[in-house]
Each structure stands twice: as structure tokens, then as C-alpha cells.
Amino acid sequence: MHSQTKRNALLHALYALDGDESKLAAALGISVDDVLNYLHGQHELPIPVLLKAVRIVLSKTKVDSATQRDVFRKIKEARKRRT
């Protein structure tokens, strides 16, 4: 998965949490510094953090369960292709 795509998911999660980096960091279980480093492309966003960010976006946009499953399936498939 392209790093810009990962950053976009993180950015959408940030918007879903009112643009508050502290809230996003807490929801992802990482530091605010890490959030900023990922957003600015200074570090590669790890897949576990990406999955948490996607869950935030999906929960805030109230996407149905079937769509959520499809999104996570696509992420897993993309991850398998990389390895």
C-alpha cells in the first residue's frame, strides 16, 4: 500500500476526531509526536496503526458492517501482496 494512501487514512481519522492530534494519538495508542511524524511522512505508518485509523473513520462515518469488512479485506490483501 502506498505511503500517501496510509497518510490519507490517518488524515481522515484526524478530521473525524475534530482535527485534534491529541485525541487521535490517544485513540491510536501512540504519542502526538508519532502522529505528526506519520502525517508529515517522516516515518512509515505501521499497518496496525493504519487499521486503527481506518476503524476510527468507519465508525465516525457510520459505514455498515459489510462495507467495513470489505475495507479490511482489501487492506489485508494489499498487505499480503507486499510480502
mmCIF file of the N, C-alpha and C atoms, coordinates in Angstrom:
data_MODEL
# 
_entry.id   MODEL 
# 
loop_
_atom_site.group_PDB 
_atom_site.id 
_atom_site.type_symbol 
_atom_site.label_atom_id 
_atom_site.label_alt_id 
_atom_site.label_comp_id 
_atom_site.label_asym_id 
_atom_site.label_entity_id 
_atom_site.label_seq_id 
_atom_site.pdbx_PDB_ins_code 
_atom_site.Cartn_x 
_atom_site.Cartn_y 
_atom_site.Cartn_z 
_atom_site.occupancy 
_atom_site.B_iso_or_equiv 
_atom_site.pdbx_formal_charge 
_atom_site.auth_seq_id 
_atom_site.auth_comp_id 
_atom_site.auth_asym_id 
_atom_site.auth_atom_id 
_atom_site.pdbx_PDB_model_num 
ATOM 1   N N  . MET A 1 1  ? 0.850   -1.176  0.000  1.00 0.00 ? 1  MET A N  1 
ATOM 2   C CA . MET A 1 1  ? 0.000   0.000   0.000  1.00 0.00 ? 1  MET A CA 1 
ATOM 3   C C  . MET A 1 1  ? 0.895   1.237   0.000  1.00 0.00 ? 1  MET A C  1 
ATOM 4   N N  . HIS A 1 2  ? 0.544   2.178   -0.813 1.00 0.00 ? 2  HIS A N  1 
ATOM 5   C CA . HIS A 1 2  ? 1.337   3.398   -0.971 1.00 0.00 ? 2  HIS A CA 1 
ATOM 6   C C  . HIS A 1 2  ? 1.310   4.222   0.318  1.00 0.00 ? 2  HIS A C  1 
ATOM 7   N N  . SER A 1 3  ? 2.443   4.818   0.663  1.00 0.00 ? 3  SER A N  1 
ATOM 8   C CA . SER A 1 3  ? 2.539   5.579   1.920  1.00 0.00 ? 3  SER A CA 1 
ATOM 9   C C  . SER A 1 3  ? 1.596   6.782   1.939  1.00 0.00 ? 3  SER A C  1 
ATOM 10  N N  . GLN A 1 4  ? 1.360   7.403   0.779  1.00 0.00 ? 4  GLN A N  1 
ATOM 11  C CA . GLN A 1 4  ? 0.427   8.540   0.735  1.00 0.00 ? 4  GLN A CA 1 
ATOM 12  C C  . GLN A 1 4  ? -0.998  8.080   1.058  1.00 0.00 ? 4  GLN A C  1 
ATOM 13  N N  . THR A 1 5  ? -1.358  6.896   0.613  1.00 0.00 ? 5  THR A N  1 
ATOM 14  C CA . THR A 1 5  ? -2.682  6.340   0.916  1.00 0.00 ? 5  THR A CA 1 
ATOM 15  C C  . THR A 1 5  ? -2.835  6.143   2.418  1.00 0.00 ? 5  THR A C  1 
ATOM 16  N N  . LYS A 1 6  ? -1.784  5.645   3.051  1.00 0.00 ? 6  LYS A N  1 
ATOM 17  C CA . LYS A 1 6  ? -1.815  5.457   4.506  1.00 0.00 ? 6  LYS A CA 1 
ATOM 18  C C  . LYS A 1 6  ? -1.961  6.794   5.215  1.00 0.00 ? 6  LYS A C  1 
ATOM 19  N N  . ARG A 1 7  ? -1.189  7.793   4.766  1.00 0.00 ? 7  ARG A N  1 
ATOM 20  C CA . ARG A 1 7  ? -1.282  9.115   5.393  1.00 0.00 ? 7  ARG A CA 1 
ATOM 21  C C  . ARG A 1 7  ? -2.672  9.715   5.195  1.00 0.00 ? 7  ARG A C  1 
ATOM 22  N N  . ASN A 1 8  ? -3.271  9.478   4.047  1.00 0.00 ? 8  ASN A N  1 
ATOM 23  C CA . ASN A 1 8  ? -4.627  9.982   3.812  1.00 0.00 ? 8  ASN A CA 1 
ATOM 24  C C  . ASN A 1 8  ? -5.621  9.368   4.793  1.00 0.00 ? 8  ASN A C  1 
ATOM 25  N N  . ALA A 1 9  ? -5.477  8.082   5.064  1.00 0.00 ? 9  ALA A N  1 
ATOM 26  C CA . ALA A 1 9  ? -6.361  7.423   6.036  1.00 0.00 ? 9  ALA A CA 1 
ATOM 27  C C  . ALA A 1 9  ? -6.175  8.052   7.419  1.00 0.00 ? 9  ALA A C  1 
ATOM 28  N N  . LEU A 1 10 ? -4.931  8.315   7.775  1.00 0.00 ? 10 LEU A N  1 
ATOM 29  C CA . LEU A 1 10 ? -4.648  8.940   9.067  1.00 0.00 ? 10 LEU A CA 1 
ATOM 30  C C  . LEU A 1 10 ? -5.223  10.354  9.115  1.00 0.00 ? 10 LEU A C  1 
ATOM 31  N N  . LEU A 1 11 ? -5.117  11.069  8.025  1.00 0.00 ? 11 LEU A N  1 
ATOM 32  C CA . LEU A 1 11 ? -5.660  12.422  7.952  1.00 0.00 ? 11 LEU A CA 1 
ATOM 33  C C  . LEU A 1 11 ? -7.184  12.414  8.090  1.00 0.00 ? 11 LEU A C  1 
ATOM 34  N N  . HIS A 1 12 ? -7.840  11.464  7.452  1.00 0.00 ? 12 HIS A N  1 
ATOM 35  C CA . HIS A 1 12 ? -9.290  11.341  7.587  1.00 0.00 ? 12 HIS A CA 1 
ATOM 36  C C  . HIS A 1 12 ? -9.682  11.017  9.035  1.00 0.00 ? 12 HIS A C  1 
ATOM 37  N N  . ALA A 1 13 ? -8.886  10.175  9.680  1.00 0.00 ? 13 ALA A N  1 
ATOM 38  C CA . ALA A 1 13 ? -9.151  9.863   11.090 1.00 0.00 ? 13 ALA A CA 1 
ATOM 39  C C  . ALA A 1 13 ? -8.991  11.120  11.942 1.00 0.00 ? 13 ALA A C  1 
ATOM 40  N N  . LEU A 1 14 ? -7.992  11.930  11.628 1.00 0.00 ? 14 LEU A N  1 
ATOM 41  C CA . LEU A 1 14 ? -7.789  13.185  12.345 1.00 0.00 ? 14 LEU A CA 1 
ATOM 42  C C  . LEU A 1 14 ? -9.007  14.091  12.181 1.00 0.00 ? 14 LEU A C  1 
ATOM 43  N N  . TYR A 1 15 ? -9.493  14.226  10.965 1.00 0.00 ? 15 TYR A N  1 
ATOM 44  C CA . TYR A 1 15 ? -10.689 15.048  10.723 1.00 0.00 ? 15 TYR A CA 1 
ATOM 45  C C  . TYR A 1 15 ? -11.906 14.489  11.458 1.00 0.00 ? 15 TYR A C  1 
ATOM 46  N N  . ALA A 1 16 ? -12.005 13.161  11.505 1.00 0.00 ? 16 ALA A N  1 
ATOM 47  C CA . ALA A 1 16 ? -13.138 12.523  12.186 1.00 0.00 ? 16 ALA A CA 1 
ATOM 48  C C  . ALA A 1 16 ? -13.131 12.828  13.682 1.00 0.00 ? 16 ALA A C  1 
ATOM 49  N N  . LEU A 1 17 ? -11.953 13.149  14.207 1.00 0.00 ? 17 LEU A N  1 
ATOM 50  C CA . LEU A 1 17 ? -11.816 13.480  15.634 1.00 0.00 ? 17 LEU A CA 1 
ATOM 51  C C  . LEU A 1 17 ? -11.604 14.976  15.818 1.00 0.00 ? 17 LEU A C  1 
ATOM 52  N N  . ASP A 1 18 ? -12.263 15.749  14.986 1.00 0.00 ? 18 ASP A N  1 
ATOM 53  C CA . ASP A 1 18 ? -12.287 17.216  15.094 1.00 0.00 ? 18 ASP A CA 1 
ATOM 54  C C  . ASP A 1 18 ? -10.923 17.873  14.907 1.00 0.00 ? 18 ASP A C  1 
ATOM 55  N N  . GLY A 1 19 ? -10.011 17.209  14.194 1.00 0.00 ? 19 GLY A N  1 
ATOM 56  C CA . GLY A 1 19 ? -8.703  17.795  13.940 1.00 0.00 ? 19 GLY A CA 1 
ATOM 57  C C  . GLY A 1 19 ? -7.807  17.856  15.162 1.00 0.00 ? 19 GLY A C  1 
ATOM 58  N N  . ASP A 1 20 ? -8.118  17.084  16.173 1.00 0.00 ? 20 ASP A N  1 
ATOM 59  C CA . ASP A 1 20 ? -7.377  17.113  17.432 1.00 0.00 ? 20 ASP A CA 1 
ATOM 60  C C  . ASP A 1 20 ? -6.331  15.993  17.455 1.00 0.00 ? 20 ASP A C  1 
ATOM 61  N N  . GLU A 1 21 ? -5.064  16.364  17.304 1.00 0.00 ? 21 GLU A N  1 
ATOM 62  C CA . GLU A 1 21 ? -3.987  15.379  17.283 1.00 0.00 ? 21 GLU A CA 1 
ATOM 63  C C  . GLU A 1 21 ? -3.902  14.592  18.580 1.00 0.00 ? 21 GLU A C  1 
ATOM 64  N N  . SER A 1 22 ? -4.226  15.234  19.691 1.00 0.00 ? 22 SER A N  1 
ATOM 65  C CA . SER A 1 22 ? -4.184  14.542  20.990 1.00 0.00 ? 22 SER A CA 1 
ATOM 66  C C  . SER A 1 22 ? -5.233  13.435  21.051 1.00 0.00 ? 22 SER A C  1 
ATOM 67  N N  . LYS A 1 23 ? -6.439  13.735  20.579 1.00 0.00 ? 23 LYS A N  1 
ATOM 68  C CA . LYS A 1 23 ? -7.495  12.711  20.546 1.00 0.00 ? 23 LYS A CA 1 
ATOM 69  C C  . LYS A 1 23 ? -7.098  11.553  19.641 1.00 0.00 ? 23 LYS A C  1 
ATOM 70  N N  . LEU A 1 24 ? -6.525  11.900  18.489 1.00 0.00 ? 24 LEU A N  1 
ATOM 71  C CA . LEU A 1 24 ? -6.121  10.855  17.546 1.00 0.00 ? 24 LEU A CA 1 
ATOM 72  C C  . LEU A 1 24 ? -5.019  9.990   18.155 1.00 0.00 ? 24 LEU A C  1 
ATOM 73  N N  . ALA A 1 25 ? -4.042  10.617  18.752 1.00 0.00 ? 25 ALA A N  1 
ATOM 74  C CA . ALA A 1 25 ? -2.952  9.867   19.377 1.00 0.00 ? 25 ALA A CA 1 
ATOM 75  C C  . ALA A 1 25 ? -3.494  8.921   20.446 1.00 0.00 ? 25 ALA A C  1 
ATOM 76  N N  . ALA A 1 26 ? -4.403  9.412   21.271 1.00 0.00 ? 26 ALA A N  1 
ATOM 77  C CA . ALA A 1 26 ? -4.987  8.576   22.318 1.00 0.00 ? 26 ALA A CA 1 
ATOM 78  C C  . ALA A 1 26 ? -5.769  7.410   21.713 1.00 0.00 ? 26 ALA A C  1 
ATOM 79  N N  . ALA A 1 27 ? -6.542  7.689   20.672 1.00 0.00 ? 27 ALA A N  1 
ATOM 80  C CA . ALA A 1 27 ? -7.341  6.640   20.034 1.00 0.00 ? 27 ALA A CA 1 
ATOM 81  C C  . ALA A 1 27 ? -6.463  5.583   19.365 1.00 0.00 ? 27 ALA A C  1 
ATOM 82  N N  . LEU A 1 28 ? -5.304  5.999   18.872 1.00 0.00 ? 28 LEU A N  1 
ATOM 83  C CA . LEU A 1 28 ? -4.397  5.070   18.197 1.00 0.00 ? 28 LEU A CA 1 
ATOM 84  C C  . LEU A 1 28 ? -3.419  4.399   19.154 1.00 0.00 ? 28 LEU A C  1 
ATOM 85  N N  . GLY A 1 29 ? -3.319  4.922   20.380 1.00 0.00 ? 29 GLY A N  1 
ATOM 86  C CA . GLY A 1 29 ? -2.390  4.364   21.357 1.00 0.00 ? 29 GLY A CA 1 
ATOM 87  C C  . GLY A 1 29 ? -0.944  4.710   21.064 1.00 0.00 ? 29 GLY A C  1 
ATOM 88  N N  . ILE A 1 30 ? -0.728  5.895   20.478 1.00 0.00 ? 30 ILE A N  1 
ATOM 89  C CA . ILE A 1 30 ? 0.619   6.351   20.156 1.00 0.00 ? 30 ILE A CA 1 
ATOM 90  C C  . ILE A 1 30 ? 0.784   7.785   20.652 1.00 0.00 ? 30 ILE A C  1 
ATOM 91  N N  . SER A 1 31 ? 1.993   8.309   20.541 1.00 0.00 ? 31 SER A N  1 
ATOM 92  C CA . SER A 1 31 ? 2.238   9.681   21.001 1.00 0.00 ? 31 SER A CA 1 
ATOM 93  C C  . SER A 1 31 ? 1.816   10.688  19.932 1.00 0.00 ? 31 SER A C  1 
ATOM 94  N N  . VAL A 1 32 ? 1.605   11.929  20.358 1.00 0.00 ? 32 VAL A N  1 
ATOM 95  C CA . VAL A 1 32 ? 1.285   13.004  19.419 1.00 0.00 ? 32 VAL A CA 1 
ATOM 96  C C  . VAL A 1 32 ? 2.454   13.202  18.457 1.00 0.00 ? 32 VAL A C  1 
ATOM 97  N N  . ASP A 1 33 ? 3.671   13.073  18.962 1.00 0.00 ? 33 ASP A N  1 
ATOM 98  C CA . ASP A 1 33 ? 4.844   13.188  18.086 1.00 0.00 ? 33 ASP A CA 1 
ATOM 99  C C  . ASP A 1 33 ? 4.814   12.151  16.974 1.00 0.00 ? 33 ASP A C  1 
ATOM 100 N N  . ASP A 1 34 ? 4.424   10.925  17.309 1.00 0.00 ? 34 ASP A N  1 
ATOM 101 C CA . ASP A 1 34 ? 4.320   9.888   16.286 1.00 0.00 ? 34 ASP A CA 1 
ATOM 102 C C  . ASP A 1 34 ? 3.248   10.240  15.259 1.00 0.00 ? 34 ASP A C  1 
ATOM 103 N N  . VAL A 1 35 ? 2.113   10.730  15.733 1.00 0.00 ? 35 VAL A N  1 
ATOM 104 C CA . VAL A 1 35 ? 1.042   11.143  14.817 1.00 0.00 ? 35 VAL A CA 1 
ATOM 105 C C  . VAL A 1 35 ? 1.579   12.173  13.829 1.00 0.00 ? 35 VAL A C  1 
ATOM 106 N N  . LEU A 1 36 ? 2.252   13.177  14.342 1.00 0.00 ? 36 LEU A N  1 
ATOM 107 C CA . LEU A 1 36 ? 2.782   14.233  13.476 1.00 0.00 ? 36 LEU A CA 1 
ATOM 108 C C  . LEU A 1 36 ? 3.832   13.700  12.507 1.00 0.00 ? 36 LEU A C  1 
ATOM 109 N N  . ASN A 1 37 ? 4.691   12.804  12.990 1.00 0.00 ? 37 ASN A N  1 
ATOM 110 C CA . ASN A 1 37 ? 5.702   12.214  12.111 1.00 0.00 ? 37 ASN A CA 1 
ATOM 111 C C  . ASN A 1 37 ? 5.062   11.408  10.984 1.00 0.00 ? 37 ASN A C  1 
ATOM 112 N N  . TYR A 1 38 ? 4.011   10.663  11.300 1.00 0.00 ? 38 TYR A N  1 
ATOM 113 C CA . TYR A 1 38 ? 3.310   9.887   10.268 1.00 0.00 ? 38 TYR A CA 1 
ATOM 114 C C  . TYR A 1 38 ? 2.602   10.815  9.283  1.00 0.00 ? 38 TYR A C  1 
ATOM 115 N N  . LEU A 1 39 ? 1.950   11.839  9.801  1.00 0.00 ? 39 LEU A N  1 
ATOM 116 C CA . LEU A 1 39 ? 1.218   12.762  8.931  1.00 0.00 ? 39 LEU A CA 1 
ATOM 117 C C  . LEU A 1 39 ? 2.145   13.514  7.980  1.00 0.00 ? 39 LEU A C  1 
ATOM 118 N N  . HIS A 1 40 ? 3.333   13.827  8.447  1.00 0.00 ? 40 HIS A N  1 
ATOM 119 C CA . HIS A 1 40 ? 4.288   14.580  7.629  1.00 0.00 ? 40 HIS A CA 1 
ATOM 120 C C  . HIS A 1 40 ? 5.184   13.686  6.792  1.00 0.00 ? 40 HIS A C  1 
ATOM 121 N N  . GLY A 1 41 ? 4.945   12.375  6.867  1.00 0.00 ? 41 GLY A N  1 
ATOM 122 C CA . GLY A 1 41 ? 5.701   11.441  6.045  1.00 0.00 ? 41 GLY A CA 1 
ATOM 123 C C  . GLY A 1 41 ? 7.120   11.207  6.509  1.00 0.00 ? 41 GLY A C  1 
ATOM 124 N N  . GLN A 1 42 ? 7.411   11.558  7.758  1.00 0.00 ? 42 GLN A N  1 
ATOM 125 C CA . GLN A 1 42 ? 8.762   11.366  8.278  1.00 0.00 ? 42 GLN A CA 1 
ATOM 126 C C  . GLN A 1 42 ? 9.015   9.914   8.674  1.00 0.00 ? 42 GLN A C  1 
ATOM 127 N N  . HIS A 1 43 ? 7.932   9.193   8.970  1.00 0.00 ? 43 HIS A N  1 
ATOM 128 C CA . HIS A 1 43 ? 8.013   7.767   9.303  1.00 0.00 ? 43 HIS A CA 1 
ATOM 129 C C  . HIS A 1 43 ? 6.888   7.053   8.570  1.00 0.00 ? 43 HIS A C  1 
ATOM 130 N N  . GLU A 1 44 ? 7.145   5.806   8.233  1.00 0.00 ? 44 GLU A N  1 
ATOM 131 C CA . GLU A 1 44 ? 6.133   4.979   7.573  1.00 0.00 ? 44 GLU A CA 1 
ATOM 132 C C  . GLU A 1 44 ? 5.070   4.568   8.598  1.00 0.00 ? 44 GLU A C  1 
ATOM 133 N N  . LEU A 1 45 ? 3.823   4.713   8.228  1.00 0.00 ? 45 LEU A N  1 
ATOM 134 C CA . LEU A 1 45 ? 2.711   4.360   9.110  1.00 0.00 ? 45 LEU A CA 1 
ATOM 135 C C  . LEU A 1 45 ? 2.591   2.840   9.191  1.00 0.00 ? 45 LEU A C  1 
ATOM 136 N N  . PRO A 1 46 ? 2.748   2.257   10.380 1.00 0.00 ? 46 PRO A N  1 
ATOM 137 C CA . PRO A 1 46 ? 2.641   0.800   10.524 1.00 0.00 ? 46 PRO A CA 1 
ATOM 138 C C  . PRO A 1 46 ? 1.195   0.329   10.263 1.00 0.00 ? 46 PRO A C  1 
ATOM 139 N N  . ILE A 1 47 ? 1.072   -0.863  9.741  1.00 0.00 ? 47 ILE A N  1 
ATOM 140 C CA . ILE A 1 47 ? -0.242  -1.415  9.418  1.00 0.00 ? 47 ILE A CA 1 
ATOM 141 C C  . ILE A 1 47 ? -1.176  -1.456  10.640 1.00 0.00 ? 47 ILE A C  1 
ATOM 142 N N  . PRO A 1 48 ? -0.723  -1.867  11.830 1.00 0.00 ? 48 PRO A N  1 
ATOM 143 C CA . PRO A 1 48 ? -1.649  -1.868  12.975 1.00 0.00 ? 48 PRO A CA 1 
ATOM 144 C C  . PRO A 1 48 ? -2.228  -0.479  13.279 1.00 0.00 ? 48 PRO A C  1 
ATOM 145 N N  . VAL A 1 49 ? -1.413  0.545   13.117 1.00 0.00 ? 49 VAL A N  1 
ATOM 146 C CA . VAL A 1 49 ? -1.886  1.918   13.343 1.00 0.00 ? 49 VAL A CA 1 
ATOM 147 C C  . VAL A 1 49 ? -2.847  2.315   12.217 1.00 0.00 ? 49 VAL A C  1 
ATOM 148 N N  . LEU A 1 50 ? -2.521  1.930   11.000 1.00 0.00 ? 50 LEU A N  1 
ATOM 149 C CA . LEU A 1 50 ? -3.408  2.191   9.869  1.00 0.00 ? 50 LEU A CA 1 
ATOM 150 C C  . LEU A 1 50 ? -4.785  1.568   10.100 1.00 0.00 ? 50 LEU A C  1 
ATOM 151 N N  . LEU A 1 51 ? -4.804  0.334   10.547 1.00 0.00 ? 51 LEU A N  1 
ATOM 152 C CA . LEU A 1 51 ? -6.085  -0.344  10.780 1.00 0.00 ? 51 LEU A CA 1 
ATOM 153 C C  . LEU A 1 51 ? -6.917  0.368   11.842 1.00 0.00 ? 51 LEU A C  1 
ATOM 154 N N  . LYS A 1 52 ? -6.249  0.848   12.888 1.00 0.00 ? 52 LYS A N  1 
ATOM 155 C CA . LYS A 1 52 ? -6.967  1.610   13.915 1.00 0.00 ? 52 LYS A CA 1 
ATOM 156 C C  . LYS A 1 52 ? -7.524  2.908   13.338 1.00 0.00 ? 52 LYS A C  1 
ATOM 157 N N  . ALA A 1 53 ? -6.746  3.568   12.491 1.00 0.00 ? 53 ALA A N  1 
ATOM 158 C CA . ALA A 1 53 ? -7.200  4.816   11.868 1.00 0.00 ? 53 ALA A CA 1 
ATOM 159 C C  . ALA A 1 53 ? -8.409  4.562   10.977 1.00 0.00 ? 53 ALA A C  1 
ATOM 160 N N  . VAL A 1 54 ? -8.360  3.481   10.222 1.00 0.00 ? 54 VAL A N  1 
ATOM 161 C CA . VAL A 1 54 ? -9.493  3.138   9.354  1.00 0.00 ? 54 VAL A CA 1 
ATOM 162 C C  . VAL A 1 54 ? -10.733 2.838   10.185 1.00 0.00 ? 54 VAL A C  1 
ATOM 163 N N  . ARG A 1 55 ? -10.550 2.151   11.304 1.00 0.00 ? 55 ARG A N  1 
ATOM 164 C CA . ARG A 1 55 ? -11.703 1.867   12.188 1.00 0.00 ? 55 ARG A CA 1 
ATOM 165 C C  . ARG A 1 55 ? -12.323 3.165   12.713 1.00 0.00 ? 55 ARG A C  1 
ATOM 166 N N  . ILE A 1 56 ? -11.488 4.131   13.036 1.00 0.00 ? 56 ILE A N  1 
ATOM 167 C CA . ILE A 1 56 ? -11.996 5.431   13.504 1.00 0.00 ? 56 ILE A CA 1 
ATOM 168 C C  . ILE A 1 56 ? -12.842 6.074   12.416 1.00 0.00 ? 56 ILE A C  1 
ATOM 169 N N  . VAL A 1 57 ? -12.316 6.105   11.201 1.00 0.00 ? 57 VAL A N  1 
ATOM 170 C CA . VAL A 1 57 ? -13.039 6.723   10.086 1.00 0.00 ? 57 VAL A CA 1 
ATOM 171 C C  . VAL A 1 57 ? -14.354 6.002   9.845  1.00 0.00 ? 57 VAL A C  1 
ATOM 172 N N  . LEU A 1 58 ? -14.298 4.688   9.796  1.00 0.00 ? 58 LEU A N  1 
ATOM 173 C CA . LEU A 1 58 ? -15.512 3.922   9.517  1.00 0.00 ? 58 LEU A CA 1 
ATOM 174 C C  . LEU A 1 58 ? -16.559 4.082   10.616 1.00 0.00 ? 58 LEU A C  1 
ATOM 175 N N  . SER A 1 59 ? -16.105 4.125   11.861 1.00 0.00 ? 59 SER A N  1 
ATOM 176 C CA . SER A 1 59 ? -17.075 4.265   12.962 1.00 0.00 ? 59 SER A CA 1 
ATOM 177 C C  . SER A 1 59 ? -17.692 5.653   12.980 1.00 0.00 ? 59 SER A C  1 
ATOM 178 N N  . LYS A 1 60 ? -16.895 6.669   12.664 1.00 0.00 ? 60 LYS A N  1 
ATOM 179 C CA . LYS A 1 60 ? -17.412 8.045   12.673 1.00 0.00 ? 60 LYS A CA 1 
ATOM 180 C C  . LYS A 1 60 ? -18.322 8.327   11.488 1.00 0.00 ? 60 LYS A C  1 
ATOM 181 N N  . THR A 1 61 ? -18.130 7.604   10.400 1.00 0.00 ? 61 THR A N  1 
ATOM 182 C CA . THR A 1 61 ? -18.972 7.816   9.223  1.00 0.00 ? 61 THR A CA 1 
ATOM 183 C C  . THR A 1 61 ? -20.138 6.833   9.183  1.00 0.00 ? 61 THR A C  1 
ATOM 184 N N  . LYS A 1 62 ? -20.204 5.982   10.195 1.00 0.00 ? 62 LYS A N  1 
ATOM 185 C CA . LYS A 1 62 ? -21.296 5.025   10.346 1.00 0.00 ? 62 LYS A CA 1 
ATOM 186 C C  . LYS A 1 62 ? -21.485 4.138   9.112  1.00 0.00 ? 62 LYS A C  1 
ATOM 187 N N  . VAL A 1 63 ? -20.357 3.644   8.617  1.00 0.00 ? 63 VAL A N  1 
ATOM 188 C CA . VAL A 1 63 ? -20.384 2.727   7.476  1.00 0.00 ? 63 VAL A CA 1 
ATOM 189 C C  . VAL A 1 63 ? -20.904 1.378   7.950  1.00 0.00 ? 63 VAL A C  1 
ATOM 190 N N  . ASP A 1 64 ? -21.724 0.731   7.125  1.00 0.00 ? 64 ASP A N  1 
ATOM 191 C CA . ASP A 1 64 ? -22.306 -0.551  7.532  1.00 0.00 ? 64 ASP A CA 1 
ATOM 192 C C  . ASP A 1 64 ? -21.226 -1.631  7.660  1.00 0.00 ? 64 ASP A C  1 
ATOM 193 N N  . SER A 1 65 ? -21.557 -2.708  8.368  1.00 0.00 ? 65 SER A N  1 
ATOM 194 C CA . SER A 1 65 ? -20.595 -3.766  8.680  1.00 0.00 ? 65 SER A CA 1 
ATOM 195 C C  . SER A 1 65 ? -20.033 -4.445  7.442  1.00 0.00 ? 65 SER A C  1 
ATOM 196 N N  . ALA A 1 66 ? -20.847 -4.657  6.431  1.00 0.00 ? 66 ALA A N  1 
ATOM 197 C CA . ALA A 1 66 ? -20.370 -5.314  5.211  1.00 0.00 ? 66 ALA A CA 1 
ATOM 198 C C  . ALA A 1 66 ? -19.302 -4.468  4.535  1.00 0.00 ? 66 ALA A C  1 
ATOM 199 N N  . THR A 1 67 ? -19.497 -3.174  4.494  1.00 0.00 ? 67 THR A N  1 
ATOM 200 C CA . THR A 1 67 ? -18.503 -2.282  3.895  1.00 0.00 ? 67 THR A CA 1 
ATOM 201 C C  . THR A 1 67 ? -17.236 -2.278  4.724  1.00 0.00 ? 67 THR A C  1 
ATOM 202 N N  . GLN A 1 68 ? -17.371 -2.277  6.048  1.00 0.00 ? 68 GLN A N  1 
ATOM 203 C CA . GLN A 1 68 ? -16.199 -2.322  6.915  1.00 0.00 ? 68 GLN A CA 1 
ATOM 204 C C  . GLN A 1 68 ? -15.394 -3.592  6.654  1.00 0.00 ? 68 GLN A C  1 
ATOM 205 N N  . ARG A 1 69 ? -16.074 -4.730  6.573  1.00 0.00 ? 69 ARG A N  1 
ATOM 206 C CA . ARG A 1 69 ? -15.378 -5.994  6.312  1.00 0.00 ? 69 ARG A CA 1 
ATOM 207 C C  . ARG A 1 69 ? -14.638 -5.930  4.976  1.00 0.00 ? 69 ARG A C  1 
ATOM 208 N N  . ASP A 1 70 ? -15.275 -5.336  3.973  1.00 0.00 ? 70 ASP A N  1 
ATOM 209 C CA . ASP A 1 70 ? -14.665 -5.234  2.653  1.00 0.00 ? 70 ASP A CA 1 
ATOM 210 C C  . ASP A 1 70 ? -13.405 -4.360  2.691  1.00 0.00 ? 70 ASP A C  1 
ATOM 211 N N  . VAL A 1 71 ? -13.468 -3.263  3.410  1.00 0.00 ? 71 VAL A N  1 
ATOM 212 C CA . VAL A 1 71 ? -12.306 -2.378  3.526  1.00 0.00 ? 71 VAL A CA 1 
ATOM 213 C C  . VAL A 1 71 ? -11.142 -3.108  4.181  1.00 0.00 ? 71 VAL A C  1 
ATOM 214 N N  . PHE A 1 72 ? -11.408 -3.799  5.278  1.00 0.00 ? 72 PHE A N  1 
ATOM 215 C CA . PHE A 1 72 ? -10.335 -4.508  5.972  1.00 0.00 ? 72 PHE A CA 1 
ATOM 216 C C  . PHE A 1 72 ? -9.809  -5.678  5.139  1.00 0.00 ? 72 PHE A C  1 
ATOM 217 N N  . ARG A 1 73 ? -10.663 -6.327  4.370  1.00 0.00 ? 73 ARG A N  1 
ATOM 218 C CA . ARG A 1 73 ? -10.228 -7.401  3.481  1.00 0.00 ? 73 ARG A CA 1 
ATOM 219 C C  . ARG A 1 73 ? -9.255  -6.850  2.437  1.00 0.00 ? 73 ARG A C  1 
ATOM 220 N N  . LYS A 1 74 ? -9.588  -5.701  1.869  1.00 0.00 ? 74 LYS A N  1 
ATOM 221 C CA . LYS A 1 74 ? -8.723  -5.093  0.855  1.00 0.00 ? 74 LYS A CA 1 
ATOM 222 C C  . LYS A 1 74 ? -7.371  -4.688  1.442  1.00 0.00 ? 74 LYS A C  1 
ATOM 223 N N  . ILE A 1 75 ? -7.371  -4.172  2.660  1.00 0.00 ? 75 ILE A N  1 
ATOM 224 C CA . ILE A 1 75 ? -6.111  -3.806  3.313  1.00 0.00 ? 75 ILE A CA 1 
ATOM 225 C C  . ILE A 1 75 ? -5.259  -5.054  3.534  1.00 0.00 ? 75 ILE A C  1 
ATOM 226 N N  . LYS A 1 76 ? -5.885  -6.134  3.999  1.00 0.00 ? 76 LYS A N  1 
ATOM 227 C CA . LYS A 1 76 ? -5.143  -7.378  4.236  1.00 0.00 ? 76 LYS A CA 1 
ATOM 228 C C  . LYS A 1 76 ? -4.590  -7.935  2.935  1.00 0.00 ? 76 LYS A C  1 
ATOM 229 N N  . GLU A 1 77 ? -5.372  -7.873  1.862  1.00 0.00 ? 77 GLU A N  1 
ATOM 230 C CA . GLU A 1 77 ? -4.898  -8.357  0.563  1.00 0.00 ? 77 GLU A CA 1 
ATOM 231 C C  . GLU A 1 77 ? -3.707  -7.534  0.076  1.00 0.00 ? 77 GLU A C  1 
ATOM 232 N N  . ALA A 1 78 ? -3.794  -6.232  0.230  1.00 0.00 ? 78 ALA A N  1 
ATOM 233 C CA . ALA A 1 78 ? -2.689  -5.364  -0.187 1.00 0.00 ? 78 ALA A CA 1 
ATOM 234 C C  . ALA A 1 78 ? -1.443  -5.670  0.634  1.00 0.00 ? 78 ALA A C  1 
ATOM 235 N N  . ARG A 1 79 ? -1.640  -5.931  1.890  1.00 0.00 ? 79 ARG A N  1 
ATOM 236 C CA . ARG A 1 79 ? -0.511  -6.248  2.775  1.00 0.00 ? 79 ARG A CA 1 
ATOM 237 C C  . ARG A 1 79 ? 0.142   -7.562  2.357  1.00 0.00 ? 79 ARG A C  1 
ATOM 238 N N  . LYS A 1 80 ? -0.670  -8.575  2.003  1.00 0.00 ? 80 LYS A N  1 
ATOM 239 C CA . LYS A 1 80 ? -0.127  -9.864  1.568  1.00 0.00 ? 80 LYS A CA 1 
ATOM 240 C C  . LYS A 1 80 ? 0.661   -9.733  0.282  1.00 0.00 ? 80 LYS A C  1 
ATOM 241 N N  . ARG A 1 81 ? 0.200   -8.868  -0.630 1.00 0.00 ? 81 ARG A N  1 
ATOM 242 C CA . ARG A 1 81 ? 0.903   -8.674  -1.892 1.00 0.00 ? 81 ARG A CA 1 
ATOM 243 C C  . ARG A 1 81 ? 2.287   -8.082  -1.682 1.00 0.00 ? 81 ARG A C  1 
ATOM 244 N N  . ARG A 1 82 ? 2.428   -7.294  -0.624 1.00 0.00 ? 82 ARG A N  1 
ATOM 245 C CA . ARG A 1 82 ? 3.728   -6.664  -0.339 1.00 0.00 ? 82 ARG A CA 1 
ATOM 246 C C  . ARG A 1 82 ? 4.744   -7.655  0.195  1.00 0.00 ? 82 ARG A C  1 
ATOM 247 N N  . THR A 1 83 ? 4.260   -8.722  0.847  1.00 0.00 ? 83 THR A N  1 
ATOM 248 C CA . THR A 1 83 ? 5.194   -9.667  1.473  1.00 0.00 ? 83 THR A CA 1 
ATOM 249 C C  . THR A 1 83 ? 5.518   -10.822 0.569  1.00 0.00 ? 83 THR A C  1 
# 
